[in-house]
Amino acid sequence: MLRHLFFGKENPDETLTSDDILGKEVIDPEGGFLGVVEKIHIDAKTVDITAFSVDKGFLKKGLLIGKGYVERITPHAVFLRIRPVLNMRGMKVFDYEGRKVGTVKQVVLRGRKNRLKHLVIVSGVLRKERIIPPELIKFVGENIFLNQKKGDVLKQGRGS
């Protein structure tokens, strides 16, 4: 039999255990499945949850999601308030006229936040790398749409 010892206003019936969270699906604001919660990170001094490790599946690199990016936790899933920009990797990139520009090879972040510094895309038969800064991105859905024509993007995006 478990005895509840709480200091403060916490109600044990309104709390979650690690069993309630581990293995739950992680969903972005558009309803996209990101993976499942694999670990819960806890600050040793404050005993506060700081982040969740998300397993994205076999042979895919996982994510570390800070608790500030979590909208809510339900008995069925963890819902995020943001869409991780790292998920742009592998997306197709189109210009504003609908022509394919390339495919995202790498997502480069500003520090450790969910802020895009630039994308590295590959295009053409020779798979040339091009750099796409965030100001050229008009919309991100299942694909990435730019605010310029393909020719203009390829001219200015010469990179690595």
N, CA and C atoms as an extended XYZ file, in Angstrom:
480
Properties=species:S:1:pos:R:3:atomname:S:1:resname:S:1:resid:I:1 pbc="F F F"
N         0.838       -1.172        0.000 N   MET     1
C         0.000        0.000        0.000 CA  MET     1
C         0.890        1.245        0.000 C   MET     1
N         0.562        2.185       -0.860 N   LEU     2
C         1.321        3.422       -0.984 CA  LEU     2
C         0.724        4.508       -0.106 C   LEU     2
N         1.582        5.150        0.649 N   ARG     3
C         1.128        6.293        1.448 CA  ARG     3
C         1.603        7.554        0.763 C   ARG     3
N         0.758        8.533        0.665 N   HIS     4
C         1.086        9.794        0.002 CA  HIS     4
C         1.547       10.809        1.034 C   HIS     4
N         2.768       11.279        0.848 N   LEU     5
C         3.297       12.352        1.684 CA  LEU     5
C         3.584       13.541        0.778 C   LEU     5
N         2.750       14.545        0.816 N   PHE     6
C         2.915       15.722       -0.017 CA  PHE     6
C         3.082       16.940        0.860 C   PHE     6
N         4.018       17.780        0.464 N   PHE     7
C         4.228       19.049        1.139 CA  PHE     7
C         3.799       20.128        0.171 C   PHE     7
N         2.820       20.900        0.517 N   GLY     8
C         2.316       21.919       -0.388 CA  GLY     8
C         0.908       21.582       -0.817 C   GLY     8
N         0.535       22.115       -1.985 N   LYS     9
C        -0.845       21.986       -2.436 CA  LYS     9
C        -1.034       20.858       -3.442 C   LYS     9
N         0.024       20.095       -3.751 N   GLU    10
C        -0.089       19.063       -4.765 CA  GLU    10
C        -1.141       18.034       -4.390 C   GLU    10
N        -1.898       17.631       -5.381 N   ASN    11
C        -2.889       16.587       -5.214 CA  ASN    11
C        -2.375       15.379       -5.992 C   ASN    11
N        -2.128       14.262       -5.341 N   PRO    12
C        -1.571       13.107       -6.044 CA  PRO    12
C        -2.436       12.631       -7.201 C   PRO    12
N        -3.723       12.918       -7.168 N   ASP    13
C        -4.605       12.507       -8.260 CA  ASP    13
C        -4.429       13.371       -9.505 C   ASP    13
N        -3.755       14.519       -9.377 N   GLU    14
C        -3.537       15.428      -10.508 CA  GLU    14
C        -2.095       15.386      -11.011 C   GLU    14
N        -1.328       14.428      -10.568 N   THR    15
C         0.063       14.313      -10.993 CA  THR    15
C         0.222       13.143      -11.958 C   THR    15
N         1.347       13.148      -12.655 N   LEU    16
C         1.692       12.066      -13.561 CA  LEU    16
C         2.933       11.368      -13.036 C   LEU    16
N         3.062       10.118      -13.333 N   THR    17
C         4.281        9.389      -13.001 CA  THR    17
C         5.099        9.224      -14.279 C   THR    17
N         6.323        8.780      -14.121 N   SER    18
C         7.146        8.529      -15.307 CA  SER    18
C         6.493        7.473      -16.191 C   SER    18
N         5.802        6.517      -15.589 N   ASP    19
C         5.103        5.491      -16.370 CA  ASP    19
C         4.023        6.096      -17.262 C   ASP    19
N         3.438        7.215      -16.818 N   ASP    20
C         2.398        7.877      -17.598 CA  ASP    20
C         2.968        8.587      -18.827 C   ASP    20
N         4.264        8.908      -18.800 N   ILE    21
C         4.870        9.708      -19.862 CA  ILE    21
C         5.768        8.877      -20.787 C   ILE    21
N         6.570        7.992      -20.229 N   LEU    22
C         7.500        7.197      -21.041 CA  LEU    22
C         6.735        6.347      -22.058 C   LEU    22
N         7.219        6.386      -23.298 N   GLY    23
C         6.583        5.611      -24.365 CA  GLY    23
C         5.421        6.315      -25.031 C   GLY    23
N         5.043        7.492      -24.541 N   LYS    24
C         3.928        8.239      -25.149 CA  LYS    24
C         4.392        8.927      -26.428 C   LYS    24
N         3.476        9.063      -27.377 N   GLU    25
C         3.774        9.739      -28.630 CA  GLU    25
C         4.013       11.224      -28.387 C   GLU    25
N         4.909       11.807      -29.187 N   VAL    26
C         5.172       13.242      -29.144 CA  VAL    26
C         4.637       13.811      -30.455 C   VAL    26
N         3.737       14.802      -30.329 N   ILE    27
C         3.011       15.341      -31.475 CA  ILE    27
C         3.298       16.832      -31.618 C   ILE    27
N         3.605       17.276      -32.853 N   ASP    28
C         3.848       18.708      -33.081 CA  ASP    28
C         2.515       19.442      -33.262 C   ASP    28
N         2.524       20.783      -33.348 N   PRO    29
C         1.268       21.542      -33.421 CA  PRO    29
C         0.403       21.236      -34.646 C   PRO    29
N         1.014       20.731      -35.723 N   GLU    30
C         0.246       20.382      -36.922 CA  GLU    30
C        -0.281       18.955      -36.870 C   GLU    30
N        -0.023       18.263      -35.758 N   GLY    31
C        -0.492       16.880      -35.626 CA  GLY    31
C         0.510       15.849      -36.109 C   GLY    31
N         1.725       16.295      -36.454 N   GLY    32
C         2.750       15.378      -36.935 CA  GLY    32
C         3.374       14.572      -35.807 C   GLY    32
N         3.584       13.302      -36.051 N   PHE    33
C         4.207       12.392      -35.091 CA  PHE    33
C         5.720       12.561      -35.152 C   PHE    33
N         6.354       12.838      -33.995 N   LEU    34
C         7.811       13.019      -33.949 CA  LEU    34
C         8.541       11.793      -33.424 C   LEU    34
N         7.898       11.029      -32.588 N   GLY    35
C         8.525        9.871      -31.964 CA  GLY    35
C         7.838        9.595      -30.640 C   GLY    35
N         8.546        8.879      -29.760 N   VAL    36
C         7.998        8.572      -28.441 CA  VAL    36
C         8.970        9.021      -27.357 C   VAL    36
N         8.423        9.382      -26.202 N   VAL    37
C         9.256        9.811      -25.076 CA  VAL    37
C        10.067        8.620      -24.600 C   VAL    37
N        11.392        8.798      -24.595 N   GLU    38
C        12.300        7.729      -24.200 CA  GLU    38
C        12.854        7.960      -22.794 C   GLU    38
N        13.120        9.237      -22.460 N   LYS    39
C        13.677        9.588      -21.154 CA  LYS    39
C        13.069       10.901      -20.682 C   LYS    39
N        13.068       11.074      -19.369 N   ILE    40
C        12.669       12.329      -18.756 CA  ILE    40
C        13.903       12.866      -18.045 C   ILE    40
N        14.266       14.118      -18.335 N   HIS    41
C        15.443       14.730      -17.716 CA  HIS    41
C        14.988       15.607      -16.550 C   HIS    41
N        15.629       15.428      -15.405 N   ILE    42
C        15.244       16.126      -14.179 CA  ILE    42
C        16.442       16.870      -13.620 C   ILE    42
N        16.240       18.144      -13.259 N   ASP    43
C        17.276       18.934      -12.610 CA  ASP    43
C        17.510       18.369      -11.214 C   ASP    43
N        18.738       17.982      -10.924 N   ALA    44
C        19.054       17.332       -9.652 CA  ALA    44
C        18.864       18.237       -8.448 C   ALA    44
N        19.026       19.542       -8.637 N   LYS    45
C        18.895       20.459       -7.497 CA  LYS    45
C        17.448       20.864       -7.241 C   LYS    45
N        16.733       21.193       -8.309 N   THR    46
C        15.363       21.684       -8.125 CA  THR    46
C        14.324       20.571       -8.217 C   THR    46
N        14.717       19.418       -8.717 N   VAL    47
C        13.848       18.263       -8.938 CA  VAL    47
C        12.713       18.620       -9.919 C   VAL    47
N        12.986       19.555      -10.835 N   ASP    48
C        12.028       19.921      -11.880 CA  ASP    48
C        12.376       19.185      -13.165 C   ASP    48
N        11.358       18.839      -13.923 N   ILE    49
C        11.594       18.273      -15.253 CA  ILE    49
C        12.177       19.384      -16.121 C   ILE    49
N        13.260       19.066      -16.838 N   THR    50
C        13.890       20.056      -17.710 CA  THR    50
C        13.689       19.749      -19.190 C   THR    50
N        13.584       18.450      -19.528 N   ALA    51
C        13.487       18.081      -20.940 CA  ALA    51
C        13.004       16.641      -21.083 C   ALA    51
N        12.694       16.301      -22.330 N   PHE    52
C        12.297       14.945      -22.693 CA  PHE    52
C        13.173       14.490      -23.851 C   PHE    52
N        13.694       13.268      -23.786 N   SER    53
C        14.379       12.675      -24.929 CA  SER    53
C        13.332       11.950      -25.758 C   SER    53
N        13.369       12.196      -27.068 N   VAL    54
C        12.392       11.602      -27.974 CA  VAL    54
C        13.098       10.625      -28.899 C   VAL    54
N        12.646        9.390      -28.905 N   ASP    55
C        13.157        8.365      -29.804 CA  ASP    55
C        12.366        8.477      -31.104 C   ASP    55
N        13.078        8.739      -32.216 N   LYS    56
C        12.414        8.924      -33.505 CA  LYS    56
C        12.340        7.644      -34.319 C   LYS    56
N        12.833        6.554      -33.769 N   GLY    57
C        12.748        5.289      -34.491 CA  GLY    57
C        14.114        4.741      -34.857 C   GLY    57
N        14.100        3.552      -35.398 N   PHE    58
C        15.297        2.814      -35.757 CA  PHE    58
C        16.166        3.614      -36.729 C   PHE    58
N        17.439        3.763      -36.392 N   LEU    59
C        18.452        4.447      -37.203 CA  LEU    59
C        18.204        5.948      -37.390 C   LEU    59
N        17.309        6.541      -36.611 N   LYS    60
C        17.088        7.986      -36.681 CA  LYS    60
C        17.595        8.612      -35.395 C   LYS    60
N        18.295        9.744      -35.543 N   LYS    61
C        18.819       10.448      -34.380 CA  LYS    61
C        17.670       11.043      -33.572 C   LYS    61
N        17.705       10.849      -32.270 N   GLY    62
C        16.649       11.346      -31.402 CA  GLY    62
C        16.724       12.851      -31.188 C   GLY    62
N        15.751       13.371      -30.469 N   LEU    63
C        15.668       14.796      -30.158 CA  LEU    63
C        15.640       14.990      -28.651 C   LEU    63
N        16.143       16.133      -28.206 N   LEU    64
C        16.004       16.538      -26.819 CA  LEU    64
C        15.103       17.766      -26.839 C   LEU    64
N        13.914       17.639      -26.251 N   ILE    65
C        12.918       18.712      -26.260 CA  ILE    65
C        12.839       19.329      -24.874 C   ILE    65
N        13.154       20.616      -24.752 N   GLY    66
C        13.058       21.310      -23.480 CA  GLY    66
C        11.609       21.440      -23.041 C   GLY    66
N        11.385       21.470      -21.721 N   LYS    67
C        10.001       21.496      -21.227 CA  LYS    67
C         9.256       22.753      -21.657 C   LYS    67
N         9.949       23.824      -21.961 N   GLY    68
C         9.298       25.041      -22.426 CA  GLY    68
C         8.614       24.885      -23.774 C   GLY    68
N         8.980       23.857      -24.518 N   TYR    69
C         8.366       23.607      -25.820 CA  TYR    69
C         7.144       22.696      -25.720 C   TYR    69
N         6.816       22.237      -24.510 N   VAL    70
C         5.690       21.324      -24.318 CA  VAL    70
C         4.432       22.131      -24.023 C   VAL    70
N         3.403       21.911      -24.825 N   GLU    71
C         2.105       22.572      -24.635 CA  GLU    71
C         1.329       21.902      -23.508 C   GLU    71
N         1.212       20.562      -23.605 N   ARG    72
C         0.494       19.821      -22.565 CA  ARG    72
C         0.834       18.336      -22.668 C   ARG    72
N         0.579       17.646      -21.570 N   ILE    73
C         0.770       16.196      -21.506 CA  ILE    73
C        -0.581       15.587      -21.165 C   ILE    73
N        -1.015       14.646      -21.985 N   THR    74
C        -2.278       13.965      -21.742 CA  THR    74
C        -1.983       12.490      -21.477 C   THR    74
N        -2.984       11.715      -21.092 N   PRO    75
C        -2.743       10.283      -20.891 CA  PRO    75
C        -2.319        9.551      -22.166 C   PRO    75
N        -2.508       10.208      -23.337 N   HIS    76
C        -2.226        9.529      -24.602 CA  HIS    76
C        -0.997       10.042      -25.341 C   HIS    76
N        -0.598       11.299      -25.083 N   ALA    77
C         0.502       11.878      -25.857 CA  ALA    77
C         1.053       13.131      -25.184 C   ALA    77
N         2.245       13.530      -25.661 N   VAL    78
C         2.858       14.801      -25.272 CA  VAL    78
C         2.719       15.714      -26.488 C   VAL    78
N         2.069       16.869      -26.299 N   PHE    79
C         1.829       17.803      -27.384 CA  PHE    79
C         2.782       18.990      -27.259 C   PHE    79
N         3.433       19.312      -28.385 N   LEU    80
C         4.385       20.419      -28.399 CA  LEU    80
C         3.732       21.706      -28.874 C   LEU    80
N         4.315       22.835      -28.467 N   ARG    81
C         3.837       24.133      -28.925 CA  ARG    81
C         4.636       24.613      -30.135 C   ARG    81
N         5.663       23.865      -30.520 N   ILE    82
C         6.510       24.236      -31.651 CA  ILE    82
C         6.694       23.039      -32.569 C   ILE    82
N         7.153       23.325      -33.771 N   ARG    83
C         7.547       22.275      -34.706 CA  ARG    83
C         9.072       22.313      -34.769 C   ARG    83
N         9.752       21.249      -34.357 N   PRO    84
C        11.222       21.276      -34.390 CA  PRO    84
C        11.764       21.495      -35.800 C   PRO    84
N        12.617       22.506      -35.964 N   VAL    85
C        13.159       22.804      -37.289 CA  VAL    85
C        14.056       21.679      -37.794 C   VAL    85
N        14.594       20.874      -36.892 N   LEU    86
C        15.432       19.753      -37.333 CA  LEU    86
C        14.653       18.782      -38.212 C   LEU    86
N        13.323       18.793      -38.108 N   ASN    87
C        12.500       17.904      -38.931 CA  ASN    87
C        12.445       18.323      -40.390 C   ASN    87
N        13.074       19.452      -40.734 N   MET    88
C        13.129       19.870      -42.133 CA  MET    88
C        14.084       18.994      -42.943 C   MET    88
N        14.954       18.293      -42.252 N   ARG    89
C        15.923       17.442      -42.967 CA  ARG    89
C        15.173       16.417      -43.810 C   ARG    89
N        15.581       16.333      -45.079 N   GLY    90
C        14.956       15.395      -46.011 CA  GLY    90
C        13.761       15.960      -46.763 C   GLY    90
N        13.281       17.156      -46.371 N   MET    91
C        12.144       17.762      -47.061 CA  MET    91
C        12.558       18.268      -48.443 C   MET    91
N        11.598       18.283      -49.353 N   LYS    92
C        11.819       18.862      -50.677 CA  LYS    92
C        11.624       20.366      -50.581 C   LYS    92
N        12.417       21.100      -51.370 N   VAL    93
C        12.363       22.557      -51.384 CA  VAL    93
C        11.912       23.005      -52.773 C   VAL    93
N        10.885       23.877      -52.793 N   PHE    94
C        10.331       24.390      -54.044 CA  PHE    94
C        10.420       25.902      -54.077 C   PHE    94
N        10.565       26.459      -55.294 N   ASP    95
C        10.544       27.912      -55.408 CA  ASP    95
C         9.100       28.392      -55.405 C   ASP    95
N         8.875       29.711      -55.503 N   TYR    96
C         7.511       30.221      -55.388 CA  TYR    96
C         6.663       29.913      -56.622 C   TYR    96
N         7.293       29.442      -57.700 N   GLU    97
C         6.537       29.042      -58.896 CA  GLU    97
C         6.255       27.535      -58.897 C   GLU    97
N         6.721       26.829      -57.865 N   GLY    98
C         6.440       25.393      -57.766 CA  GLY    98
C         7.508       24.484      -58.348 C   GLY    98
N         8.630       25.051      -58.780 N   ARG    99
C         9.720       24.223      -59.323 CA  ARG    99
C        10.583       23.702      -58.176 C   ARG    99
N        10.966       22.436      -58.298 N   LYS   100
C        11.804       21.845      -57.254 CA  LYS   100
C        13.197       22.451      -57.309 C   LYS   100
N        13.677       22.896      -56.149 N   VAL   101
C        15.008       23.500      -56.032 CA  VAL   101
C        16.001       22.467      -55.526 C   VAL   101
N        15.574       21.598      -54.640 N   GLY   102
C        16.465       20.592      -54.077 CA  GLY   102
C        15.824       19.900      -52.886 C   GLY   102
N        16.676       19.232      -52.109 N   THR   103
C        16.256       18.503      -50.915 CA  THR   103
C        17.166       18.904      -49.763 C   THR   103
N        16.577       19.069      -48.575 N   VAL   104
C        17.356       19.498      -47.413 CA  VAL   104
C        18.280       18.359      -46.972 C   VAL   104
N        19.583       18.667      -46.970 N   LYS   105
C        20.593       17.709      -46.522 CA  LYS   105
C        20.921       17.931      -45.050 C   LYS   105
N        20.948       19.218      -44.636 N   GLN   106
C        21.353       19.538      -43.275 CA  GLN   106
C        20.596       20.767      -42.785 C   GLN   106
N        20.258       20.753      -41.495 N   VAL   107
C        19.616       21.893      -40.839 CA  VAL   107
C        20.623       22.435      -39.835 C   VAL   107
N        20.999       23.706      -39.986 N   VAL   108
C        21.972       24.330      -39.091 CA  VAL   108
C        21.219       25.292      -38.172 C   VAL   108
N        21.378       25.080      -36.870 N   LEU   109
C        20.668       25.870      -35.870 CA  LEU   109
C        21.515       27.013      -35.337 C   LEU   109
N        20.846       27.990      -34.758 N   ARG   110
C        21.519       29.077      -34.027 CA  ARG   110
C        21.628       28.601      -32.586 C   ARG   110
N        22.804       28.206      -32.192 N   GLY   111
C        23.000       27.699      -30.835 CA  GLY   111
C        22.239       26.404      -30.612 C   GLY   111
N        21.689       26.262      -29.425 N   ARG   112
C        20.981       25.033      -29.070 CA  ARG   112
C        19.467       25.220      -29.032 C   ARG   112
N        19.003       26.304      -29.629 N   LYS   113
C        17.571       26.603      -29.638 CA  LYS   113
C        16.941       26.093      -30.930 C   LYS   113
N        15.640       26.174      -30.992 N   ASN   114
C        14.885       25.760      -32.170 CA  ASN   114
C        14.813       26.917      -33.171 C   ASN   114
N        15.985       27.523      -33.463 N   ARG   115
C        16.056       28.662      -34.382 CA  ARG   115
C        16.982       28.322      -35.536 C   ARG   115
N        16.472       28.494      -36.746 N   LEU   116
C        17.202       28.137      -37.949 CA  LEU   116
C        18.249       29.185      -38.311 C   LEU   116
N        19.486       28.735      -38.522 N   LYS   117
C        20.535       29.610      -39.045 CA  LYS   117
C        20.490       29.546      -40.573 C   LYS   117
N        20.515       28.328      -41.119 N   HIS   118
C        20.329       28.124      -42.551 CA  HIS   118
C        20.129       26.639      -42.843 C   HIS   118
N        19.656       26.370      -44.053 N   LEU   119
C        19.527       25.007      -44.547 CA  LEU   119
C        20.629       24.758      -45.563 C   LEU   119
N        21.112       23.541      -45.622 N   VAL   120
C        22.000       23.120      -46.702 CA  VAL   120
C        21.168       22.175      -47.549 C   VAL   120
N        20.972       22.552      -48.815 N   ILE   121
C        20.206       21.689      -49.699 CA  ILE   121
C        21.133       21.139      -50.774 C   ILE   121
N        20.736       20.028      -51.341 N   VAL   122
C        21.453       19.474      -52.486 CA  VAL   122
C        20.510       19.546      -53.678 C   VAL   122
N        21.093       19.890      -54.839 N   SER   123
C        20.266       20.021      -56.029 CA  SER   123
C        21.036       19.555      -57.250 C   SER   123
N        20.282       19.158      -58.265 N   GLY   124
C        20.863       18.758      -59.541 CA  GLY   124
C        21.459       17.366      -59.519 C   GLY   124
N        21.870       16.940      -60.693 N   VAL   125
C        22.446       15.601      -60.862 CA  VAL   125
C        23.746       15.459      -60.085 C   VAL   125
N        24.517       16.546      -60.023 N   LEU   126
C        25.791       16.502      -59.309 CA  LEU   126
C        25.627       16.699      -57.807 C   LEU   126
N        24.390       16.911      -57.375 N   ARG   127
C        24.043       17.087      -55.960 CA  ARG   127
C        24.865       18.213      -55.329 C   ARG   127
N        24.884       19.338      -56.031 N   LYS   128
C        25.586       20.524      -55.514 CA  LYS   128
C        24.910       21.018      -54.249 C   LYS   128
N        25.738       21.423      -53.283 N   GLU   129
C        25.205       21.956      -52.036 CA  GLU   129
C        24.963       23.449      -52.163 C   GLU   129
N        23.825       23.884      -51.643 N   ARG   130
C        23.452       25.294      -51.623 CA  ARG   130
C        22.996       25.653      -50.218 C   ARG   130
N        23.219       26.906      -49.844 N   ILE   131
C        22.798       27.384      -48.522 CA  ILE   131
C        21.544       28.235      -48.689 C   ILE   131
N        20.539       27.919      -47.898 N   ILE   132
C        19.276       28.655      -47.923 CA  ILE   132
C        19.086       29.328      -46.562 C   ILE   132
N        19.181       30.656      -46.498 N   PRO   133
C        18.934       31.348      -45.218 CA  PRO   133
C        17.431       31.383      -44.920 C   PRO   133
N        17.056       31.548      -43.652 N   PRO   134
C        15.633       31.516      -43.290 CA  PRO   134
C        14.789       32.606      -43.947 C   PRO   134
N        15.392       33.744      -44.291 N   GLU   135
C        14.606       34.814      -44.906 CA  GLU   135
C        14.096       34.462      -46.304 C   GLU   135
N        14.630       33.392      -46.925 N   LEU   136
C        14.124       32.955      -48.230 CA  LEU   136
C        12.944       31.989      -48.096 C   LEU   136
N        12.655       31.543      -46.880 N   ILE   137
C        11.577       30.566      -46.670 CA  ILE   137
C        10.259       31.297      -46.470 C   ILE   137
N         9.301       30.949      -47.326 N   LYS   138
C         7.973       31.564      -47.241 CA  LYS   138
C         7.040       30.727      -46.372 C   LYS   138
N         7.091       29.392      -46.540 N   PHE   139
C         6.147       28.515      -45.859 CA  PHE   139
C         6.768       27.130      -45.695 C   PHE   139
N         6.497       26.501      -44.551 N   VAL   140
C         6.929       25.126      -44.317 CA  VAL   140
C         5.690       24.304      -43.988 C   VAL   140
N         5.466       23.278      -44.780 N   GLY   141
C         4.387       22.323      -44.546 CA  GLY   141
C         5.003       20.937      -44.648 C   GLY   141
N         4.488       20.127      -45.551 N   GLU   142
C         5.145       18.840      -45.807 CA  GLU   142
C         6.405       19.054      -46.628 C   GLU   142
N         6.451       20.174      -47.341 N   ASN   143
C         7.611       20.604      -48.106 CA  ASN   143
C         7.933       22.036      -47.711 C   ASN   143
N         9.040       22.549      -48.237 N   ILE   144
C         9.454       23.920      -47.948 CA  ILE   144
C         9.282       24.745      -49.218 C   ILE   144
N         8.622       25.896      -49.072 N   PHE   145
C         8.399       26.771      -50.210 CA  PHE   145
C         9.141       28.075      -49.984 C   PHE   145
N         9.855       28.503      -51.028 N   LEU   146
C        10.673       29.706      -50.949 CA  LEU   146
C         9.938       30.898      -51.544 C   LEU   146
N        10.433       32.095      -51.287 N   ASN   147
C         9.803       33.320      -51.774 CA  ASN   147
C        10.496       33.889      -53.011 C   ASN   147
N        11.319       33.066      -53.673 N   GLN   148
C        12.041       33.519      -54.864 CA  GLN   148
C        12.015       32.439      -55.938 C   GLN   148
N        12.441       32.832      -57.155 N   LYS   149
C        12.542       31.881      -58.263 CA  LYS   149
C        13.766       30.987      -58.077 C   LYS   149
N        13.686       29.816      -58.654 N   LYS   150
C        14.759       28.827      -58.538 CA  LYS   150
C        16.103       29.399      -58.993 C   LYS   150
N        16.142       30.072      -60.127 N   GLY   151
C        17.395       30.619      -60.643 CA  GLY   151
C        18.043       31.597      -59.684 C   GLY   151
N        17.241       32.464      -59.087 N   ASP   152
C        17.763       33.448      -58.134 CA  ASP   152
C        18.295       32.764      -56.879 C   ASP   152
N        17.578       31.752      -56.434 N   VAL   153
C        17.989       31.022      -55.226 CA  VAL   153
C        19.316       30.306      -55.468 C   VAL   153
N        19.435       29.649      -56.614 N   LEU   154
C        20.660       28.899      -56.900 CA  LEU   154
C        21.860       29.805      -57.099 C   LEU   154
N        21.659       30.996      -57.645 N   LYS   155
C        22.756       31.949      -57.816 CA  LYS   155
C        23.306       32.414      -56.472 C   LYS   155
N        22.414       32.821      -55.579 N   GLN   156
C        22.870       33.385      -54.310 CA  GLN   156
C        23.174       32.329      -53.260 C   GLN   156
N        22.738       31.098      -53.456 N   GLY   157
C        22.914       30.077      -52.432 CA  GLY   157
C        24.149       29.223      -52.592 C   GLY   157
N        25.093       29.663      -53.415 N   ARG   158
C        26.314       28.873      -53.590 CA  ARG   158
C        27.063       28.807      -52.299 C   ARG   158
N        27.265       27.621      -51.827 N   GLY   159
C        27.913       27.463      -50.526 CA  GLY   159
C        29.005       26.452      -50.609 C   GLY   159
N        29.010       25.592      -49.653 N   SER   160
C        30.077       24.622      -49.448 CA  SER   160
C        30.553       23.923      -50.650 C   SER   160
